[in-house]
Amino acid sequence: MRGALAGLPGIIGVEAFYPGKEVQVVYDPELIGIDRVVQALSSAGYFAAVTGTVALPPAFPALATQETLSFRLEELVCYCFGYTREAIKQDFLRNGRSLILEKIAAAKKAGGCDCAHKNPRGR
């Protein structure tokens, strides 16, 4: 996940917390926007939701324009429609069956699924 943000202008530091599926990103908002951070994490196969700002980790020297955001990450299951394992689970619990999986199956059958190419892990 750090690799997804490495080399992006404005990224100062990244700290990942795997048990909680959370990442803290220290960045310069004058050089990079939140949308670009989310896009980079998405390209690496994660759904990223901002959970809030956090105190600056002590390992990073303070810069006048830097901010630290915390993101909750969920691994994508479907790269065409952006569904996560949790979304499919909640869909099943809500409906007694998974409407999401039915939608994905219908799209695959119609040739509208390209997860094999969109998945950054190649599966």
URDASUL-V586870 format. One record per pair of residues at least 4 apart in sequence whose ideal C-beta (glycine too) atoms are under 7 Angstrom apart, sorted by the first residue. I is the first residue (numbers start at 1). J is the second residue. D is the distance in whole Angstrom. If there is no record, write none. Layout:
BEGIN
[[I | J | D] [I | J | D]]
END
This chain:
BEGIN
[[1 | 16 | 5] [1 | 23 | 6] [1 | 41 | 7] [1 | 44 | 6] [1 | 46 | 7] [2 | 6 | 6] [2 | 14 | 5] [2 | 16 | 6] [4 | 40 | 5] [4 | 41 | 6] [4 | 43 | 7] [4 | 44 | 4] [5 | 11 | 5] [5 | 14 | 5] [5 | 25 | 7] [5 | 37 | 7] [5 | 40 | 6] [8 | 32 | 6] [8 | 36 | 7] [8 | 40 | 6] [9 | 31 | 5] [9 | 32 | 6] [10 | 27 | 5] [10 | 28 | 4] [10 | 31 | 3] [10 | 32 | 3] [11 | 25 | 7] [11 | 27 | 5] [11 | 32 | 7] [12 | 26 | 4] [12 | 27 | 6] [12 | 28 | 6] [12 | 60 | 6] [12 | 66 | 6] [13 | 26 | 4] [13 | 57 | 7] [13 | 59 | 7] [13 | 60 | 5] [14 | 23 | 6] [14 | 25 | 6] [15 | 23 | 7] [15 | 24 | 5] [15 | 57 | 6] [16 | 23 | 5] [17 | 22 | 5] [21 | 72 | 6] [21 | 73 | 5] [21 | 74 | 7] [22 | 70 | 6] [22 | 71 | 7] [22 | 72 | 6] [22 | 73 | 7] [23 | 71 | 5] [23 | 73 | 6] [24 | 54 | 6] [24 | 57 | 7] [24 | 68 | 6] [24 | 70 | 5] [25 | 37 | 6] [25 | 68 | 7] [25 | 69 | 5] [25 | 71 | 7] [26 | 56 | 7] [26 | 57 | 7] [26 | 60 | 5] [26 | 66 | 6] [26 | 68 | 5] [27 | 32 | 5] [27 | 37 | 7] [27 | 66 | 7] [27 | 67 | 6] [28 | 32 | 7] [28 | 63 | 7] [28 | 65 | 5] [28 | 66 | 5] [29 | 33 | 7] [29 | 65 | 6] [29 | 67 | 6] [30 | 65 | 5] [32 | 36 | 5] [32 | 37 | 7] [34 | 38 | 6] [34 | 50 | 7] [34 | 69 | 7] [35 | 39 | 6] [36 | 40 | 6] [37 | 41 | 7] [38 | 42 | 6] [38 | 48 | 5] [39 | 43 | 6] [40 | 44 | 7] [41 | 46 | 5] [41 | 48 | 4] [41 | 71 | 7] [41 | 73 | 7] [42 | 46 | 6] [42 | 47 | 7] [42 | 48 | 7] [43 | 120 | 6] [44 | 120 | 6] [45 | 75 | 6] [45 | 76 | 5] [45 | 119 | 7] [45 | 120 | 5] [45 | 121 | 6] [46 | 73 | 5] [46 | 74 | 7] [46 | 75 | 6] [46 | 76 | 7] [47 | 74 | 5] [47 | 76 | 6] [47 | 82 | 6] [47 | 84 | 5] [48 | 71 | 4] [48 | 73 | 6] [49 | 71 | 7] [49 | 72 | 5] [50 | 69 | 6] [50 | 71 | 6] [51 | 70 | 5] [51 | 71 | 7] [51 | 72 | 5] [52 | 70 | 6] [53 | 67 | 7] [53 | 68 | 6] [53 | 69 | 6] [54 | 68 | 5] [54 | 70 | 5] [56 | 60 | 6] [56 | 62 | 6] [56 | 68 | 5] [57 | 68 | 7] [62 | 66 | 7] [74 | 84 | 4] [74 | 86 | 6] [75 | 84 | 7] [75 | 85 | 7] [76 | 82 | 6] [76 | 83 | 7] [76 | 84 | 6] [77 | 83 | 6] [77 | 84 | 6] [77 | 85 | 5] [77 | 88 | 6] [78 | 82 | 7] [78 | 83 | 4] [78 | 104 | 6] [78 | 115 | 6] [79 | 115 | 5] [79 | 118 | 4] [79 | 119 | 5] [80 | 107 | 7] [80 | 113 | 5] [80 | 114 | 6] [80 | 115 | 5] [80 | 118 | 6] [81 | 104 | 7] [83 | 87 | 5] [83 | 88 | 6] [83 | 100 | 5] [85 | 89 | 6] [86 | 90 | 6] [87 | 91 | 6] [87 | 100 | 7] [88 | 92 | 6] [88 | 98 | 6] [88 | 100 | 5] [88 | 101 | 6] [89 | 93 | 6] [90 | 94 | 6] [91 | 95 | 6] [91 | 98 | 5] [91 | 99 | 6] [91 | 100 | 5] [92 | 97 | 7] [92 | 98 | 5] [95 | 99 | 5] [98 | 102 | 7] [99 | 103 | 6] [100 | 104 | 6] [101 | 105 | 6] [102 | 106 | 6] [103 | 107 | 6] [104 | 108 | 6] [104 | 113 | 7] [105 | 109 | 6] [106 | 110 | 6] [107 | 112 | 4] [107 | 113 | 5] [108 | 113 | 4] [114 | 118 | 6] [115 | 119 | 5] [119 | 123 | 5]]
END
